[in-house]
């Protein structure tokens, strides 16, 4: 494992810990606060996007086989989900 991969894994772990903390906060405080969406939900959405980008930056192969070439793709924006490009 290379140094930049270790840095990415550390950041992925921190992001997942933060997401767990936000989920615990929402579980205790509720989805709404004073009639408005809990800000922790908004932050969690942003962190999930960041997490997806971090995982994509690792460039993990889709198959464990040694003969499969590694694809170098990033995360598309949410606009690309379900729509045709």
TARA-V571622 format. One record per residue. N is the residue number from 1. D_FIRST is the distance of its C-alpha to the first C-alpha in whole Angstrom. Layout:
{{N/D_FIRST} {N/D_FIRST}}
This chain:
{{1/0} {2/4} {3/7} {4/8} {5/6} {6/7} {7/11} {8/11} {9/11} {10/13} {11/15} {12/15} {13/16} {14/19} {15/20} {16/21} {17/22} {18/25} {19/25} {20/26} {21/29} {22/30} {23/31} {24/33} {25/35} {26/36} {27/37} {28/39} {29/40} {30/41} {31/40} {32/43} {33/44} {34/48} {35/48} {36/45} {37/41} {38/39} {39/37} {40/34} {41/34} {42/34} {43/31} {44/29} {45/29} {46/28} {47/25} {48/24} {49/24} {50/22} {51/20} {52/20} {53/19} {54/16} {55/15} {56/16} {57/14} {58/11} {59/12} {60/12} {61/14} {62/17} {63/17} {64/16} {65/18} {66/16} {67/19} {68/19} {69/18} {70/16} {71/18} {72/18} {73/20} {74/20} {75/22} {76/26} {77/28} {78/30} {79/33} {80/32} {81/32} {82/34} {83/36} {84/37} {85/35}}
